[in-house]
Amino acid sequence: MADSLEIDGNEIRVHLAAPSRLQLSAQPGVVLMHGFPRTAHLRGRFAATLPSLADRIAAEIGFPSAAFSARGVDDSGGDFSIKGWMSDLRAVAIHLQERTGCEGFVLVGFGVGGALVLTLAGEFEQVRAVATASAPTDLKQWSRDPRKFVNLCREVGVISDPEFPKSLDAWGKELAAVNVLESVEGLSEVELLVLHGTDDEIVPVSQARMIVESHGTPAMRLVTGAGHELRNDPRAMALLLGWLERQKSRVV
């Protein structure tokens, strides 16, 4: 079901999916978080495949689910910032809970979205489980040169306001503050799945192993020969759906 949500004055496009069959008890809600579009061509329909995944999770697993386009992506308003995307993620989770009555959340993040769901899990006690696909351990490649990265954001189209950000320094510090390994250390009670392609050309598989070591007891699945875009790899999605199915006996 197509929906929208106003967050910080921006209209954020949201897709909600509810289970078709009656559930005997309240289920956790699944929130899907996309990554960062690397080209202007991708930006326009970047999160377009996630609503179908949300529908599949609701239909096959029975968990209410939400997919959305964070500010600056697809048809959502606003301009990209890490703080803004975190606000969008949290608000969409709460919106899903208000609309479906779900109890707690399972967060699923792709690429940079994986870093953000792990970060939010450390701040949001209602998060019961997290799955990441191709997640980096930090955003140093962006924070080292904020001016260069903000120019890239303009080229890609996730920043359209010529006056944004008002403070480049503050905007860059938000990027530098993302420390996935530090966040993961505090998630020992949260179920974690780490998916990564062995041939990921954007985020080295060594970063997945670092996340695993910081958490201590995650389920790690390496997809042989897969690159960065695991959303388009049926093997990775089968692993994700199987893991979500097993959460029924763990988080409900």
QUINOR-V504809 format. One record per helix or strand. SS is the DSSP state (2 for helix, 1 for strand). FROM is the first residue (numbers start at 1). TO is the last residue. If there is no record, write none. Layout:
{{SS;FROM;TO} {SS;FROM;TO}}
This chain:
{{1;2;7} {1;10;17} {1;29;33} {2;40;43} {2;50;61} {1;65;68} {2;82;100} {1;105;110} {2;112;121} {1;127;133} {1;138;138} {2;140;143} {2;146;156} {2;168;176} {1;179;179} {2;180;185} {1;191;197} {2;205;215} {1;219;223} {2;230;232} {2;234;246} {2;248;251}}
